[in-house]
Amino acid sequence: MQSALLCSSRSAQDGLYLNLIGRSLSQCKRSHIRLLRCTIGSMANMWFYLLLLVSIQNIGGTQSDSTYLIGLGSYDITGPAADVNMMGYANAEQIASGVHFRLKARAFIVAEPGGNRVVFVNLDACMASQLVTIKVLERLKSRYGDMYNDKNVAISGIHTHAGPGGYLQYVVYIVTSLGFVRQSFDVIVDGIEKSIIEAHENLRPGNIFVNNGELLDASINRSPSAYLNNPDAERSKFKYDVDKEMTLLKFVDDEWGPIGSFNWFATHGTSMSRTNSLISGDNKGAAARFMEDWAEQMGYAKGSDIVTGVRHNSLHRRVSMIIPQPHENFHKLRQLASSFLASGGRHLASSESVSQRVRNGQDGKPKFVSAFCQSNCGDVSPNVLGTFCIDTGLPCDFNHSTCNGKNELCYGRGPGYPDEFESTRIIGDRQFTKAVELFDKASEQVKGKVDYRQTYIDFSKLEVTLLSSDGGQEVVKTCPAAMGFAFAAGTTDGPGAFDFKQGDDKGNPFWKLVRNLLKTPSKEQVACQQPKPILLDTGDMDLPYDWAPAILPVQIIRIGQVVILCVPGEFSTMAGRRLRDAVRTVLTSDGNGEFDSNVHIVIAGLSNTYSQYVTTYDEYLIQRYEGASTLYGPHTLSGYIQEFKKLTSALLDGKIIESDLQPPDLLDKQISFLPPVVMDTTPYGVKFGDVGTDVPENSTFRPGDMVTATFWSACPRNDLLTEGTFSLVEILDSSSTWVPVYDDDDFSLRFKWSRPSRFSAHSHATIEWRIPETVAAGVYRLRHFGTSKSLFGKIRHFTGTSRAFVVL
């Protein structure tokens, strides 16, 4: 533990200095190591170490008055890239079949030396899962004891709708994935644990800076008719009908300088459509990759070896670009390329050779970690061009988002319409650009306590005290979970089917009959949920096990003047504003002057578990999709505000909050109907990894062109190649060695998997490389990695390459 290094006879500041010396000695240049092996036993040595301390701080180029211990980490959580339904749109036909770019868990730990610490994990996943959270906490307890627990660990999802599903424990969220998918679940749990371990092992003295600013062109309100039902006086306080502010934390290590950033901004992860089948972190995952690539090019987290002058919009890529160009003469390049034909498939010893092929070592230096976290995105869309009817091209109906009465014809358009990949890139780039601006200008240092409070609330029967119209008080209750008819209508980001529509507060006799076959809601439930017409009474459905959650975690994290409200759902814009304002009032009025108007309050949405939406009472009355998906009735938001005010008061007063409630662990009850991979085969005379359709002979390409090759492959579920890659672009260097330059983590490279028929044992992998504008000229080829399974279950890794081609 870092705190154990602090000298008990000194002040915390002196201890932090000694800690810095101890950690830095082992990482200084080798020529200094022998000089540093003496002990502090004389005045001469004391002066030596003081001078050493000054030199180390000068190398790091940062301030010496470290406020915290900080550590960041990340790990691959990309799930099965075949056969598994994607989580988010509830579209049973949206089945994963490849990788757009890989998914990550990113974590930060902030600790006071010898005091409290907090963990925040951001997932490239649709949302957090109660079962995932439970199992991660069990692993952390086994490894670290009580250091990390449900009180000080927060896990939040970015809300991409392009990640594999089946990792949640409640029935309603895993119906379309044919039940529980153990592979999806395990890779997320493993990745979260490893990201936290890495952050823990990276704990070092450092500082945090906070900055915020407006991002105007990455979000619009997708339910404006519901927003307009909020009081005029309240709406008049705000310039926009969505929150446009991004809040960013910049982490600066005392030795290595900037090592990462986490930011919060509200916009849905729905730039990729409901028909996309490639695993993708959507716009926030893209922004994170862009920023980590930018930081690598800037030389961050590399001590004194910082390079300057790199534009933030130069090249979005993952693998180092420091590769000599082999030749400048076009004809020689072409002649050289023609000498390298497709390699043919060959077996590999293990998946380890895949991972080692494409990962760059850090040489003991911390990698830069950047996370783009989700906030109150409930009614916020990245499809900023508006909503249009796909049959006529005209705008959709304002109140119901329909086209001639049909909701399935109304779609939002992203800025890259009709190209969803381009829309994802643009919205990601806009968030990335704003984050770089905030990062570069961040000057407000975060100072103060590290603290947290968390508890569990039964939202199926929470008593909520409200102010009545006559100035008195009245007590209302939340309800058992239920979904309204407009839930089935979907949104303009991903419409539903049949004759459902948003804004339906009556229901339909036919669908009520269908509903009653599953569960007829009680009169009390109907009255409690009014005016929501109940389509699925999920709170009272428990066959084969619980359909929806009742016990939810609420959590508040404090890092100095930054306060993070971790909520287990998607708050609408105005719901989030009301929650933040309520907490701010408590902090500034009851905080004994500890907080002022400069307190930074952010909402971390989709945290720790998932319970769908939270709207204001006024928006709930309109019963658009978000209101119909507010599970616990019209007073849900009031319940959250009440409980967060209690948490905030306890935080200020130093009081411990205990709860007898615990969410259920339903792992042993999970059911899966997803068929396993039986076997993979190829036609007679064909090997796994052989090229089926090669790059054309003697090909020459330029930036912006698409290069494609297809390989005989096997099901990606056989091995997820975690921290590895299915696809690779290699360049021939001056020593005639093939060097990897682009992999699954790159936005420009896509891995597509397919089989000729549903039950076929044959399959193909298609690699598509959209050549970036800033690519180095040279000789390139495409490579595929995969894993085959025999009838008797033997797993074998293989690889194959395309013929070489020239890029000018």
C-alpha positions in Angstrom: 0.0 0.0 0.0 1.2 3.5 -0.8 0.1 4.9 2.6 2.3 2.3 4.4 5.4 4.1 2.9 4.6 7.3 4.8 7.0 8.0 7.7 5.0 8.1 10.9 7.3 10.7 12.5 6.8 13.2 9.8 3.8 15.2 8.5 1.8 13.8 5.7 3.5 16.2 3.3 7.0 15.0 4.3 5.8 11.4 4.1 4.5 12.1 0.6 8.0 13.4 -0.4 9.7 10.3 1.0 7.2 8.2 -0.9 7.9 10.0 -4.1 11.7 9.4 -3.6 11.2 5.7 -2.9 9.0 5.2 -5.9 11.1 7.3 -8.2 14.4 5.7 -7.4 13.5 2.4 -9.0 12.4 4.2 -12.2 15.3 6.7 -12.7 18.1 6.1 -15.3 20.3 3.1 -14.7 23.4 5.2 -14.4 22.0 6.7 -11.2 20.9 3.5 -9.5 24.2 2.6 -7.7 24.4 6.2 -6.4 21.0 5.8 -4.8 21.5 2.6 -2.8 22.8 4.4 0.3 20.5 4.9 3.3 19.6 8.2 5.0 21.9 8.1 7.9 23.9 11.3 7.8 23.5 15.0 7.1 25.4 14.6 3.8 22.9 12.0 2.7 20.0 14.2 3.8 21.2 17.0 1.6 21.8 14.5 -1.3 18.2 13.3 -1.1 16.8 16.8 -0.9 18.7 17.7 -4.1 17.5 14.4 -5.7 14.0 15.3 -4.8 14.3 18.7 -6.6 15.8 17.0 -9.7 13.1 14.4 -9.9 10.4 17.1 -9.6 12.1 19.1 -12.3 12.1 16.0 -14.6 8.4 15.5 -14.0 7.8 19.2 -14.7 4.9 19.3 -12.2 4.1 20.8 -8.8 5.6 19.3 -5.7 2.6 19.8 -3.4 0.8 16.6 -4.4 -2.8 16.5 -3.1 -3.6 12.9 -3.7 -2.4 9.5 -4.6 -3.8 8.8 -8.1 -3.8 5.7 -10.3 -5.4 4.8 -13.6 -5.9 1.6 -15.5 -7.7 0.1 -18.4 -8.4 -3.4 -19.9 -10.1 -5.0 -22.8 -13.8 -6.1 -22.3 -14.7 -6.9 -25.8 -17.3 -9.7 -25.7 -18.3 -12.4 -28.2 -18.2 -11.0 -31.8 -20.6 -13.5 -33.2 -24.1 -15.0 -32.5 -24.9 -12.8 -29.5 -27.6 -10.2 -29.4 -26.5 -6.6 -28.8 -27.7 -4.8 -25.7 -29.6 -1.5 -26.1 -32.1 -1.5 -28.9 -33.9 -4.7 -27.8 -33.8 -5.7 -31.4 -33.7 -9.5 -31.6 -32.3 -9.4 -35.1 -29.3 -7.3 -34.1 -26.7 -10.0 -33.7 -23.0 -9.4 -33.3 -20.9 -10.3 -36.3 -17.6 -8.5 -36.1 -15.7 -5.6 -34.5 -15.8 -1.9 -35.3 -13.3 -1.3 -32.5 -12.6 -2.9 -29.1 -14.3 -2.1 -25.8 -12.5 -1.1 -22.7 -13.0 -0.8 -18.9 -11.2 2.3 -17.7 -10.7 3.0 -14.0 -9.3 5.7 -11.7 -8.4 5.5 -8.0 -8.0 8.6 -5.9 -6.8 8.3 -2.3 -5.8 10.6 0.5 -2.4 9.5 1.8 -3.4 7.4 4.8 -7.1 8.2 4.3 -10.1 7.5 2.2 -10.0 6.3 -1.4 -12.5 6.0 -4.2 -12.7 4.0 -7.4 -14.6 5.0 -10.5 -14.8 2.6 -13.5 -16.1 3.6 -16.9 -17.3 0.8 -19.2 -17.6 0.7 -22.9 -20.9 -1.2 -22.3 -24.5 -0.3 -22.5 -24.8 0.0 -18.7 -23.6 -1.4 -15.4 -25.1 -4.7 -14.2 -26.0 -5.5 -10.6 -24.6 -9.0 -11.0 -21.4 -7.7 -12.6 -21.0 -5.3 -9.7 -21.6 -8.0 -7.1 -19.0 -10.3 -8.6 -16.4 -7.6 -9.1 -16.7 -6.6 -5.4 -16.3 -10.2 -4.4 -13.1 -10.4 -6.3 -11.8 -7.2 -4.9 -12.6 -8.3 -1.3 -10.7 -11.5 -1.9 -7.7 -9.6 -3.2 -7.7 -6.4 -1.0 -9.9 -7.2 2.0 -12.2 -4.3 2.9 -10.2 -1.6 1.0 -12.6 -1.6 -1.9 -16.4 -2.2 -1.4 -19.8 -1.2 -2.6 -19.4 2.1 -0.7 -16.4 3.5 -2.5 -16.4 1.6 -5.9 -18.6 3.0 -8.7 -19.1 1.3 -12.1 -20.7 3.2 -14.9 -21.6 2.4 -18.5 -21.3 4.7 -21.5 -24.5 3.4 -23.0 -23.2 2.1 -26.3 -26.0 0.1 -28.1 -23.4 -1.9 -30.0 -22.0 -4.2 -27.3 -22.8 -7.9 -26.7 -25.7 -8.4 -24.3 -26.7 -11.1 -21.9 -24.6 -9.9 -18.9 -27.5 -8.5 -16.8 -29.3 -10.7 -14.3 -33.0 -9.6 -14.6 -35.2 -11.3 -17.2 -36.5 -8.3 -19.1 -32.9 -7.2 -20.1 -31.8 -10.6 -21.4 -34.9 -11.8 -23.4 -33.5 -10.8 -26.8 -30.1 -12.3 -26.0 -31.8 -15.7 -25.4 -31.0 -15.5 -21.7 -27.7 -15.1 -19.9 -24.5 -15.1 -21.9 -21.7 -16.3 -19.6 -19.0 -15.2 -22.1 -20.3 -11.6 -22.2 -20.5 -11.5 -18.4 -17.1 -13.0 -17.7 -15.1 -10.7 -19.9 -16.7 -7.6 -18.3 -16.1 -8.8 -14.8 -12.5 -9.8 -15.7 -11.8 -6.5 -17.4 -13.2 -4.4 -14.6 -11.1 -6.3 -12.0 -7.9 -6.0 -14.1 -8.5 -2.3 -14.7 -8.8 -1.6 -11.0 -5.8 -3.8 -10.2 -3.8 -1.8 -12.7 -5.0 1.5 -11.2 -4.2 0.3 -7.7 -0.7 -0.7 -8.7 -0.2 2.6 -10.4 -1.1 4.7 -7.3 1.5 7.5 -7.1 1.5 11.1 -5.8 -0.1 13.5 -8.1 -2.7 16.2 -8.6 -6.1 16.6 -10.2 -7.4 19.5 -12.1 -11.0 20.2 -13.1 -12.5 22.2 -16.0 -15.8 22.5 -17.8 -17.2 24.1 -20.9 -20.0 24.0 -23.4 -20.2 21.5 -26.3 -23.0 22.7 -28.5 -23.2 20.4 -31.5 -23.2 16.8 -30.1 -26.7 16.5 -28.7 -30.3 17.3 -29.1 -33.5 16.5 -27.2 -35.3 13.6 -28.7 -38.5 14.1 -26.7 -39.0 17.8 -26.8 -42.8 17.6 -26.4 -42.2 16.0 -23.0 -39.6 18.6 -22.0 -42.0 21.4 -22.9 -44.4 20.0 -20.3 -42.0 21.2 -17.5 -43.0 24.5 -15.9 -42.3 27.6 -18.0 -40.5 29.2 -15.1 -38.2 26.3 -14.7 -37.4 26.0 -18.4 -36.7 29.8 -18.6 -33.7 29.2 -16.4 -31.9 27.3 -19.1 -30.7 28.2 -22.6 -31.0 24.7 -24.0 -33.3 21.8 -23.7 -30.4 19.5 -23.1 -27.3 19.9 -20.9 -24.4 21.2 -23.1 -21.7 21.2 -20.4 -18.8 18.8 -20.3 -16.9 18.5 -17.0 -13.4 17.1 -17.2 -10.9 15.8 -14.6 -7.2 15.9 -15.5 -4.9 13.6 -13.7 -1.2 14.7 -13.4 1.4 12.3 -11.9 4.2 14.1 -10.1 6.9 12.3 -12.1 5.3 11.5 -15.5 3.1 14.5 -15.9 -0.5 14.1 -17.4 -1.6 10.4 -17.2 -5.2 10.6 -18.1 -8.6 12.3 -18.0 -12.2 11.4 -17.3 -15.1 13.6 -18.4 -18.9 13.6 -18.2 -21.2 14.7 -21.0 -24.8 13.7 -21.8 -25.5 12.2 -25.2 -26.8 8.8 -26.1 -24.6 6.0 -27.5 -26.9 5.6 -30.5 -24.8 7.0 -33.4 -24.6 3.4 -34.5 -28.1 2.2 -35.6 -30.3 -0.7 -34.5 -29.2 -2.6 -37.6 -25.5 -2.4 -37.0 -23.8 -5.7 -36.2 -20.2 -4.7 -35.4 -19.1 -4.3 -31.8 -18.5 -0.7 -31.1 -18.1 1.8 -28.3 -20.1 4.2 -30.4 -19.4 7.9 -30.1 -18.0 7.9 -26.6 -15.8 4.9 -27.1 -14.5 6.5 -30.3 -13.8 9.8 -28.4 -11.8 7.8 -25.8 -9.7 6.2 -28.5 -9.1 9.5 -30.3 -7.9 11.1 -27.1 -5.7 8.2 -26.0 -4.1 8.3 -29.5 -3.6 12.0 -29.3 -2.0 11.7 -25.8 0.4 9.0 -27.2 1.4 11.3 -30.0 1.9 14.2 -27.6 4.2 12.0 -25.5 2.1 12.2 -22.4 2.9 9.7 -19.6 6.5 9.6 -20.8 8.3 11.8 -18.2 10.7 14.2 -19.8 10.4 12.7 -23.3 7.5 14.9 -24.2 7.2 16.0 -27.8 5.4 19.1 -28.9 3.7 20.5 -31.9 1.3 17.5 -32.7 -2.1 18.7 -33.8 -5.0 17.1 -31.8 -6.8 16.3 -35.1 -3.8 14.6 -36.8 -4.4 10.9 -36.8 -6.8 8.7 -34.8 -5.0 5.5 -34.4 -3.8 2.9 -31.8 -0.4 1.5 -32.8 2.8 3.6 -32.9 3.5 5.3 -36.2 7.2 5.6 -35.8 8.0 3.4 -38.8 10.6 4.3 -41.5 9.2 4.5 -45.0 11.0 1.7 -47.0 11.1 3.5 -50.3 10.1 6.7 -52.0 10.1 5.4 -55.6 6.7 4.2 -56.7 7.9 1.6 -59.1 10.3 0.1 -56.6 7.4 0.0 -54.0 5.2 -1.8 -56.5 7.9 -4.3 -57.5 8.6 -5.0 -53.8 4.9 -5.5 -53.0 4.5 -7.9 -55.9 7.0 -10.2 -54.3 4.8 -10.8 -51.2 1.9 -13.1 -52.0 -0.8 -14.2 -49.6 0.8 -16.4 -46.9 -1.8 -19.1 -46.7 -3.2 -20.1 -43.3 -1.0 -21.5 -40.6 -1.4 -22.6 -37.0 -0.1 -20.6 -34.0 1.1 -22.0 -30.8 -1.4 -20.1 -28.7 -3.4 -16.9 -28.4 -0.4 -15.4 -26.6 1.4 -15.0 -29.8 -1.5 -12.9 -31.1 -1.4 -10.5 -28.1 2.3 -10.1 -28.2 2.2 -9.4 -31.9 0.2 -6.1 -31.6 0.9 -4.7 -28.1 3.5 -2.1 -27.4 5.3 -2.3 -24.0 5.1 0.7 -21.7 8.7 0.4 -20.5 7.6 0.9 -16.9 5.7 4.1 -17.8 2.0 4.5 -17.0 -0.2 4.5 -20.1 -2.5 7.4 -20.7 -6.2 6.6 -19.9 -9.0 8.7 -21.1 -12.7 8.0 -20.4 -15.8 9.7 -21.8 -18.4 9.0 -19.2 -22.2 9.1 -19.5 -24.4 11.6 -17.6 -28.1 12.4 -17.6 -28.7 11.3 -21.2 -32.3 10.0 -20.9 -33.8 12.3 -23.5 -30.6 13.2 -25.3 -29.7 12.0 -28.8 -26.5 12.3 -30.9 -28.6 12.4 -34.0 -28.4 16.1 -34.3 -29.9 16.7 -37.7 -33.4 15.9 -36.4 -36.0 13.2 -37.1 -37.4 12.4 -40.5 -39.7 9.9 -42.1 -37.8 7.3 -44.1 -40.6 7.0 -46.7 -41.2 10.7 -47.4 -38.2 12.5 -46.1 -40.5 14.9 -44.2 -40.1 15.7 -40.5 -41.8 13.3 -38.1 -44.9 14.1 -36.0 -43.8 16.3 -33.1 -45.8 14.8 -30.3 -45.7 11.1 -31.2 -42.7 10.7 -33.5 -44.7 8.9 -36.1 -45.0 9.0 -39.9 -48.7 8.7 -41.0 -49.3 7.1 -37.6 -46.4 4.6 -37.9 -43.6 5.0 -35.4 -41.3 2.5 -37.2 -40.8 5.0 -40.1 -39.4 7.8 -37.9 -35.6 7.9 -37.5 -33.1 10.5 -36.2 -30.3 11.5 -38.5 -26.7 11.8 -37.3 -24.3 14.4 -38.8 -22.8 11.8 -41.1 -26.2 10.6 -42.5 -26.6 8.2 -44.1 -23.3 6.7 -42.9 -23.6 5.7 -39.3 -19.8 5.1 -39.0 -19.2 8.7 -40.1 -21.9 9.9 -37.6 -20.1 8.0 -34.9 -16.8 9.5 -35.9 -18.1 13.1 -36.0 -19.9 13.0 -32.6 -16.9 11.2 -31.1 -14.5 13.8 -32.6 -16.6 16.7 -31.3 -16.5 15.3 -27.8 -12.8 14.6 -28.2 -12.0 18.1 -29.4 -13.8 19.7 -26.5 -12.1 17.4 -24.1 -8.7 18.3 -25.4 -9.5 22.0 -25.1 -10.6 21.5 -21.4 -7.6 19.3 -20.7 -5.1 21.9 -22.1 -6.7 24.7 -20.2 -7.5 22.9 -16.9 -6.0 25.1 -14.1 -8.4 24.8 -11.2 -6.8 22.3 -8.8 -9.0 19.8 -7.0 -8.4 20.1 -3.2 -10.1 18.7 -0.2 -11.4 15.5 1.3 -12.0 12.2 -0.5 -15.2 10.8 0.8 -18.3 8.8 -0.2 -21.7 7.6 0.9 -23.8 4.7 -0.5 -27.0 2.9 0.4 -29.6 0.6 -1.0 -33.2 1.7 -1.5 -36.3 -0.4 -2.3 -37.8 1.7 -5.0 -40.9 -0.6 -5.3 -42.4 0.9 -2.1 -40.4 4.0 -1.1 -42.3 6.6 0.9 -41.6 10.1 -0.4 -42.5 13.3 1.4 -43.5 16.1 -0.9 -44.6 19.7 -0.3 -48.3 20.0 -1.0 -50.0 22.9 -2.9 -51.1 24.5 0.4 -47.6 24.6 1.8 -48.0 21.5 3.9 -46.6 18.0 3.3 -47.9 14.9 1.8 -46.5 11.4 1.6 -46.6 9.5 -1.6 -45.2 6.2 -2.7 -43.2 4.8 -5.6 -44.6 1.6 -7.3 -43.4 -1.8 -8.2 -41.7 -1.7 -11.6 -43.8 -1.5 -14.7 -43.3 -0.5 -18.4 -45.9 1.5 -20.3 -47.2 1.0 -23.8 -44.9 3.7 -25.2 -41.9 1.6 -24.1 -42.6 -0.7 -27.0 -42.7 2.2 -29.4 -38.9 2.8 -28.9 -37.4 6.1 -29.7 -36.3 8.1 -32.8 -32.8 6.6 -32.3 -34.3 3.1 -32.6 -38.0 2.8 -33.3 -40.1 -0.2 -32.1 -42.5 -2.2 -34.1 -46.2 -3.0 -34.6 -48.7 -0.2 -33.8 -47.2 1.2 -30.6 -46.5 4.9 -30.5 -44.9 7.4 -28.1 -47.2 9.6 -26.0 -49.8 6.8 -25.5 -51.5 7.2 -22.2 -54.5 4.9 -22.9 -53.1 1.6 -24.2 -54.6 -0.8 -26.7 -57.2 -3.6 -26.0 -55.4 -6.2 -28.0 -52.1 -5.7 -26.4 -53.7 -5.5 -23.0 -55.1 -9.0 -23.7 -51.6 -10.2 -24.6 -50.2 -8.5 -21.5 -52.7 -10.3 -19.3 -51.5 -13.7 -20.5 -48.2 -12.9 -18.8 -49.4 -10.9 -15.8 -52.5 -8.8 -15.1 -51.6 -5.7 -13.1 -53.5 -5.2 -9.8 -55.9 -2.3 -9.4 -53.4 -0.8 -6.9 -50.6 -1.0 -9.4 -52.7 0.6 -12.1 -53.6 3.4 -9.8 -50.0 3.9 -8.6 -48.6 4.1 -12.1 -51.2 6.5 -13.5 -51.3 7.9 -16.1 -49.0 5.1 -17.5 -51.0 2.3 -19.2 -49.1 -0.8 -18.1 -47.8 -3.1 -20.8 -45.5 -5.2 -18.7 -46.0 -5.4 -15.0 -42.3 -6.5 -14.5 -42.1 -5.7 -10.8 -44.6 -8.5 -10.0 -43.2 -11.0 -12.5 -40.8 -13.6 -11.0 -40.9 -16.6 -13.3 -38.4 -18.1 -13.8 -36.8 -15.4 -11.7 -37.1 -11.6 -11.2 -37.9 -9.7 -14.3 -36.9 -6.2 -12.9 -34.9 -4.8 -10.0 -36.6 -3.4 -6.9 -33.5 -2.7 -4.6 -31.3 -0.1 -6.1 -27.9 1.5 -5.0 -27.6 5.2 -4.7 -24.1 6.6 -4.2 -22.3 9.9 -3.9 -18.5 10.3 -4.3 -16.6 13.4 -3.3 -13.1 14.4 -4.5 -12.4 17.8 -3.1 -14.9 20.3 -4.7 -16.0 17.6 -7.3 -19.1 15.6 -6.4 -20.2 12.6 -8.5 -23.8 11.4 -8.2 -23.9 7.8 -9.2 -27.4 6.9 -10.4 -28.6 3.4 -11.6 -30.5 4.7 -14.6 -31.0 7.2 -17.4 -32.1 10.6 -16.0 -33.8 13.0 -18.4 -32.2 16.4 -18.9 -34.5 18.2 -16.4 -34.5 15.3 -14.0 -30.8 15.6 -13.8 -30.9 19.3 -13.3 -33.3 19.0 -10.4 -31.2 16.3 -8.8 -28.0 18.4 -9.1 -29.7 21.5 -7.8 -31.1 19.7 -4.8 -27.6 18.3 -3.9 -26.0 21.7 -4.5 -28.4 23.4 -2.2 -27.6 20.9 0.6 -23.8 21.3 0.0 -23.8 25.1 0.0 -26.3 25.7 2.7 -25.4 23.0 5.2 -21.7 22.5 4.5 -20.3 25.0 7.0 -18.7 27.0 4.3 -16.8 23.9 3.0 -18.5 24.2 -0.4 -19.4 27.4 -2.4 -20.9 28.1 -5.8 -17.8 26.7 -7.4 -18.7 23.1 -6.5 -18.7 20.8 -9.5 -21.5 18.3 -9.5 -21.8 15.7 -12.2 -24.2 12.8 -12.7 -22.7 9.5 -13.6 -25.6 7.6 -15.3 -26.2 3.9 -15.6 -24.1 3.2 -12.6 -23.7 0.0 -10.5 -27.0 -1.5 -11.8 -29.7 -0.6 -14.4 -33.3 0.4 -13.8 -34.1 2.2 -17.0 -35.3 5.8 -17.0 -36.1 8.7 -14.6 -38.2 11.6 -15.8 -39.7 14.6 -14.0 -43.3 14.2 -12.9 -44.3 16.6 -15.7 -42.6 14.6 -18.4 -44.0 11.4 -17.0 -47.5 12.7 -17.7 -46.8 12.9 -21.4 -45.8 9.2 -21.6 -43.3 9.3 -24.3 -40.7 6.5 -24.3 -38.7 7.9 -21.4 -41.8 8.3 -19.2 -43.2 4.9 -20.1 -39.8 3.5 -19.1 -39.7 5.2 -15.7 -40.3 2.0 -13.8 -41.3 3.1 -10.4 -44.1 5.5 -11.2 -44.6 9.3 -11.3 -42.7 10.0 -8.1 -39.5 8.2 -9.0 -37.5 11.4 -9.3 -38.8 12.8 -6.1 -37.6 9.6 -4.4 -34.1 10.0 -5.8 -33.9 13.6 -4.7 -35.0 12.7 -1.2 -32.5 9.9 -0.8 -29.6 11.9 -2.3 -30.3 14.8 0.0 -30.0 12.3 2.9 -26.7 11.0 1.5 -25.3 14.5 1.0 -26.2 15.5 4.6 -24.6 12.3 5.9 -21.5 13.1 3.8 -21.3 16.6 5.3 -22.0 15.5 8.9 -19.6 12.5 8.8 -22.4 10.1 9.5 -22.3 6.5 8.4 -25.4 5.2 6.6 -26.3 1.6 7.1 -28.8 -0.4 5.2 -30.3 -3.8 5.8 -31.2 -4.2 2.2 -29.0 -6.0 -0.4 -29.8 -6.6 -4.0 -30.2 -10.3 -5.0 -27.4 -12.4 -6.5 -29.2 -14.3 -9.3 -26.2 -16.0 -10.9 -27.3 -19.5 -10.0 -30.7 -18.9 -11.4 -29.6 -17.7 -14.9 -30.9 -19.6 -17.9 -29.3 -19.5 -21.4 -30.7 -20.7 -24.7 -27.8 -19.6 -26.8 -26.4 -22.6 -28.6 -22.7 -23.4 -28.2 -20.2 -23.5 -31.0 -20.3 -27.1 -32.2 -17.3 -27.1 -34.6 -15.6 -25.1 -37.4 -14.6 -26.6 -40.7 -13.2 -25.5 -44.1 -13.7 -27.1 -47.6 -11.3 -29.9 -48.6 -7.9 -28.5 -49.4 -8.5 -25.2 -47.6 -6.8 -24.2 -44.4 -8.1 -21.8 -41.7 -6.5 -18.5 -42.5 -6.3 -19.0 -46.2 -7.4 -16.1 -48.3 -10.8 -16.5 -50.0 -10.9 -13.1 -51.8 -7.5 -11.4 -51.9 -6.5 -7.8 -52.5 -6.2 -7.3 -56.3 -2.8 -8.1 -57.7 -0.4 -5.1 -58.1 -2.8 -2.8 -56.3 -2.0 0.7 -55.4 -4.2 2.7 -52.9 -4.3 6.2 -51.6 -5.7 7.7 -48.4 -9.4 7.5 -48.3 -9.5 4.2 -50.3 -10.9 1.0 -48.8 -8.7 -2.1 -48.9 -10.5 -5.4 -48.4 -9.6 -9.1 -48.1 -11.6 -12.1 -47.0 -10.2 -15.1 -45.2 -11.5 -18.6 -44.3 -12.2 -18.3 -40.6 -13.8 -19.8 -37.5 -16.3 -18.6 -34.9 -14.9 -15.7 -32.8 -16.6 -17.1 -29.8 -13.9 -19.8 -29.6 -11.5 -17.2 -28.2 -12.3 -13.5 -27.6 -8.6 -12.7 -28.1 -8.8 -10.4 -25.2 -6.1 -7.7 -25.3 -5.4 -9.1 -28.8 -6.8 -8.6 -32.3 -8.7 -10.4 -35.0 -7.4 -8.0 -37.7 -4.2 -6.3 -38.4 -2.5 -4.0 -40.9 1.2 -4.5 -41.3 3.8 -2.3 -43.1 7.1 -3.5 -44.5 10.0 -1.6 -42.8 13.4 -0.9 -44.1 14.8 -4.1 -42.7 12.2 -6.1 -44.6 10.3 -6.9 -41.4 6.5 -6.7 -41.2 5.5 -4.3 -38.5 2.0 -4.0 -37.1 0.5 -0.5 -37.5 -3.3 -0.9 -37.2 -5.4 -3.4 -35.2 -8.9 -3.9 -33.8 -8.5 -0.8 -31.6 -8.3 1.4 -34.7 -11.3 3.3 -36.0 -10.1 2.8 -39.6 -10.1 -1.0 -39.4 -13.1 -3.3 -39.4 -13.4 -7.0 -38.8 -16.6 -8.6 -40.2 -17.5 -12.2 -39.6 -20.1 -14.2 -41.5 -21.2 -17.8 -42.2 -23.1 -18.8 -45.4 -26.0 -20.1 -43.4 -27.1 -20.1 -39.7 -26.0 -23.6 -38.9 -23.0 -23.8 -41.3 -19.6 -24.8 -39.8 -17.9 -22.8 -42.5 -17.3 -19.0 -42.0 -15.4 -16.1 -43.4 -13.6 -13.1 -41.9 -13.6 -9.9 -44.0 -11.1 -7.2 -43.1 -11.8 -3.7 -44.3 -9.2 -0.9 -44.0 -10.3 2.7 -44.8 -6.8 4.2 -45.3 -6.3 7.3 -43.1 -5.4 10.6 -44.6 -2.1 10.7 -42.6 -0.9 7.2 -43.4 2.8 6.7 -44.2 3.5 5.6 -47.8 4.8 2.1 -48.2 4.1 -1.6 -48.7 1.3 -3.0 -46.6 -0.7 -6.2 -46.1 -3.7 -7.4 -44.1 -3.5 -10.1 -41.5 -6.2 -12.1 -39.8 -6.1 -14.0 -36.5 -8.7 -16.6 -35.4 -9.4 -19.7 -33.4 -11.0 -22.9 -34.7 -12.8 -25.6 -32.7 -12.9 -29.2 -33.7 -15.8 -31.6 -33.2 -14.1 -32.9 -30.0 -13.6 -29.4 -28.6 -9.9 -28.8 -29.4 -9.1 -25.2 -29.8 -6.4 -24.1 -32.3 -5.2 -20.6 -33.2 -4.4 -19.6 -36.7 -3.4 -16.7 -38.9 -3.1 -15.7 -42.5 -2.2 -12.7 -44.6 -3.3 -11.1 -47.8 -0.9 -10.3 -50.7 1.0 -7.0 -50.3 -0.1 -3.7 -51.8 1.2 -0.2 -52.1 -0.1 2.9 -50.3 1.0 6.3 -51.7 
